[in-house]
Amino acid sequence: MKRNKRNWILAGWMVIFGSVSFFQTACAAEEKTEESRPNFLIIVADDLCWRDLGFEGNQDVKTPNLDKLRTESMLLEGMFDPASTCSPTRHALYTGLYPIRSGAYPNHTRLYDGTRSLFSELKDAGYRVALQNKEHVGPVASFPYQHIEGADDLSVTRSFLSRDAKQPWFLVYASNDPHSPWTRGTPADPDKIKIPPYLHDNPVTRKLLAKYYGEVGKFDSQVGNLLKLLEETQQAENTLVLFVSEQGSSFPYGGKWSLYDNGIHASALARWPGKIKPGSNSKALMQYVDVAPTFLEAAGIDPTKVDVKCPDAKGNTGFDGRSFLSILEGGDDQLRDYIFSQHTTIRMFGAIGPYPMRAVRDQRYKLIRNLAPELTFSIGGLHKSQPLISWKKNAEKQHDDALAARVDWLFHRPGAELYDLQEDPYETKNLAEQPEMAEIKERLQKELDQWMDQQGDKGMETEKEAKNRGPAGD
C-alpha cells in the first residue's frame, strides 16, 4: 500500500515536471520560430531585358556578381511581369495584385486608397521595412517603409540591416540602372558586340547598346556590394534574396512598352541558404504578383487569409498571387497554367491617343489582344527617339522593305497576335489567322476574357480612365 502511494506521488511529480518541461520546450520552440524568421531582400533592376545578362547567355554583358548569385540560387525560368512599364510592375510586385484591379495600371500611378502591400503586412508582423533608391509607388499610406536615398552608398543600408539583431527585416533595393540615358558604368566596345536578332544593326544601335551594356555592368557591381554587405553583417544565411530584372529595355523590340517576352519575361533568381538548392531551376509559370504571398508564407503568415483591402470584380479581397514557397523548397514545380499581362499608353510621355494591350500566355503559346488596332501606337520614349529614328532613315535611304515593315509594326498592330514561343522565341510570326491555330487561339481568348472580367477590366473604357490614376489623383 505504501509502495503504491509512493508510486502515485512519483507519478504526480513526473507529470508536473513533464508539463513544465513541455511548457519550456514549447516556449523555446516559439521563441526559436520568432528569431528564425527569414529576412527578405528584393533586388530590382530598372529597364533590364532578361536576355541581357551573362548567366542568361549574353556573352557581351559583364555580370560576374549576378552570375555567381545564379550558382547559389534557383533560376525561376517561368517568372513573368504583369505589365510592361515600371510603376505598374512595381506595384504588382509589392502588393500581389494585378495592376488594373489595384488601380495602378498606367505608368506614374498609384493604388486605390486603403490597399495594403507586402510592406504593410510584414511591418504589422514585426518586421522593419525599407526601400532603397527608386520608389515609383503610392500612396504613402500603402507603403509604410523607411526610404533610403541612393543606390551606391550602403552606409545607411548597413545601419538598417544591423539595427536590431532580434528583429527580422524586409528591404527592397531598387536601382535606377540600367534605365536610359545610359551614362554610368564602362561601355562595351561597339565594334565587338553581337547585335541581337530583334535589333537592326547600325552604328547608332551599336553605340547605344554598348552604353546600355555598360550600365548593366554598373548594376551588377551594386548587386555585388549588396551581397557582400549581407556577408559582412553575418545575415546571408537567414536572408531570402530575390533578384528580378523588371520589364525589358527601351530599345525597339527590347520589351518595354510591349507584351512580347523580351519585356514580360523576367530573369529571376532566388537564394535562401539551407532552403533553396544552389544552382537549381524551375520552369513553373509564375508572376510578380506571386512574390508577396510567397514571402508571407516564408515568414509564417498564411497568405490565403490576408485581406488586401482591394476587392476584385467578384468581391474577393485576397491576393491575385499564389505562394510558390513549395517550389523554392523543391517540393513542387507547378503553380500556374497561364500568366497575364497588360499595357496602357495613357499618361505616357509623348503618347498619341490610347493604345491598350492585353496578353495571356501558357508554357508554349501567347495571345496578345490589341484593343484599338485602328489607332497608331506612338509614345515619346520609343517612337520619337533613337535608335528608331536611325532605323527609319536607313529603311528609306536603302529602300529596305523588310526594315520598313519592322519599323511600321512598332506603330501599327493587328487586333490579335498569336505566337508559338517554342518555335518562334522572338515572336516574329503572327499565327492568329492560321486556321490550324483556331482552337489554341479560342482557348487563350477564353482565359483572357475570364481574367479581364475578374480584374474589372472593361477594355477601352478602362484605358480611358487611366488619366485619373496619377500619383496624386490628377
Buried (B, 14 or more C-beta within 10 A) or exposed (E): EEEEEEEEEEEEEEEEEEEEEEEEEEEEEEEEEEEEBBBBBBBBBBBBBBBBBBBBEBEBBBBBBBBBBBEBBBBBBBBBBBBBBBBBBBBBBBBBBBBBBBBBBBBBBBBBEEBBBBBBBBBEBEBBBBBBBBBBBBBEEBBBBBEBEEBEEBEBBEEBBBEEEEEBBBBBBBBBBBBBEBEBBEBBEBEEBEEBEBBBEBEBBBBBBBBBBBBBBBBBBBBBBBBEBBEEBEBBEBBBBBBBBBBBBBBBBBBBBBBBBBBBBBBBBBBBEEBBBEEBBBEBBBBBBBBBBBBBBBBEBEBEEBEBBBBBBEEBEBBBBBBBBBBBBEEEEEBBEBBBBBBBBBBBEEBBEBBBBBBBBBBEBBBBBBBBBEBEBBBEBBBEBBBBEBBBEBBEEEEBEEBBEBBEBBBBBBEBBBBBBEEEBBBEEBBBEEEEBEEBBEBBBEBBBEBBEBBBBBEEEBBBBBEEBBBEEE
